[in-house]
Amino acid sequence: MDIPRPEYPRPQMVRERWLNLNGRWAFEFDPGRSGMQRGLPEAEGLRGEILAPYCPESRLSGLGEVDFHPGVWYRRTFRLPADWEGGRVLLHIGAVDHDAWVWVNGRLAGQHRGGFTPLEMDVTDYLVRGENVVTIHAQDETRDPLVAGGKQCPDYASRRCHYTRTTGIWQTVWLEPVPGAYVRRLRMTPDLAGGRLFLEVHLGGRAEGGRLVARASLDGQPAGEAEARTAGRVARLVLPVEDPQPWAPGSPTLYDLEVAFEGADGSRDAVSSYFGLRSVDLAERAILLNGAPLFQRLVLDQGFYPDGIFTAPSDEALRRDIEISMGLGFNGARLHQKVFEPRFLYWADRMGYLVWGEFASWGLDVSRPEALEVLLPQWLEAVERDYNHPALVGWCPLNETQPDQDPEVIRSVYRATKAIDATRPTIDTSGYQHVETDIYDVHDYNQDVASFRDRYDAFARGEEPFRNRAERDAPYLGQPYFVSEYGGIWWNPDQQDERGWGYGGVEGRPRSPEEFLARYEGLTRALLENPRMCAFCYTQLYDVEQEVNGLYTYDRTPKFDPSLVRRINAAKAVIEE
């Protein structure tokens, strides 16, 4: 059979040789989490089968088992290509929800905590000639207050804005060969004004005394080169770029980058990448892209798929979601309560689509100081993984945190994010309730256009801005301000019962397409025409299960003529004049 999700999973650091392990795996549920005691790491088989990387709750996995799954097991065999001998072999898993253990030929090779960030381990010393076995065990307890699950429902059945859960492997599993000393990670910081790229190369293995060369090109023509000798496992280069061209929506110029490392022992490693030159700064009332105000017309994208849940059925489906959003006149998205897979960010880079990175913080009790021990390592892994993407213009680790939150948990995550990445703005927690933040945002699902407009017109006249929890929120200090969730208008004319859900309720929903579009236009223009607004984010791009407030249905069918929504969104914002 064809391998599902066959495309290379890490587009910002590509090697020519790799082995995709997606496909049929032996599989077993472990409701009592007794598999380790029962000897499953060394077992010669499991009871069932699954199609990875789709989770067992999904239809694409071949199972569709949507109950809670405290433990699951995977097993498959593989043979290494003959030309891989003599170097090291790395095993990668894009994401496993939530805690994972990996055995190779019955020996524990590594483990990882967190359902949204990648695992990488050197498995060379566990391999044998001929057939090898990899066994993966995942444990997932969505209802644990120290487990971050995002929009995964803590009840058996999906409800309101909580949806079907994901357990176990949900991104590509793959192997790649590397020499004894190799390029492990790239960190790229663009300097548009200086016409250069700051490149930090992290090396694995014995890297002392090696030579590192980086070459940039644009449309096949050389654009810059830099080299350095290595004295440790991190090398830093400044790569000058000839005639620098900026990356921006509508003109997403991307430079190709080749990085080659020659070890002192004569070994060689090479990876291909890309970068964009752009800057993100803040003014009093605007977010600046490349030094100019750009109103961010964002839409909420939750990254769910009817047949794959967390996992898109294809690479084309990832690209298509960006296409339909841009077709509606949005120039970006809040990637909401989920760390999206790298291929989505790749398409955002290619297509000139702004995105905000967010962690799947729902389910985590941030009133407990120990939540920081859970949240911070996972979040910083996500920041490091996605740091290089030019499309990513801001961070938002948390969303709608609880009234009794521990403010020091929130502050610590904000400050750690700024320490890791000073090049992008960070919102500490979107909507409720701010502690320390670069941008002040609110969520407002008021369905009455007149009162919605009046609330923000008062702010434009110099009055205090609307805050979601004024008695608890940090004071407004003059930061750029925007409504990062609004609308959420319930629209599902084919619905035959009341199980659907959206903002405004059954009684408040529009009665015709014309009424829907009039409300959409009134709410949206109230933000575009306000001189104190730097952005908006409409809820949402498409329906997700019972939440029927999307502009498209869950199967990505438009509810309205996209050109009508695009016309509304395309109106010039005051800060752009």
Order of alpha helices (4+ residues) and beta strands (2+ residues): beta-beta-beta-beta-beta-beta-beta-beta-beta-beta-beta-beta-beta-beta-beta-beta-beta-beta-beta-beta-beta-beta-beta-beta-beta-alpha-beta-alpha-beta-alpha-beta-beta-alpha-beta-beta-alpha-beta-alpha-alpha-beta-alpha
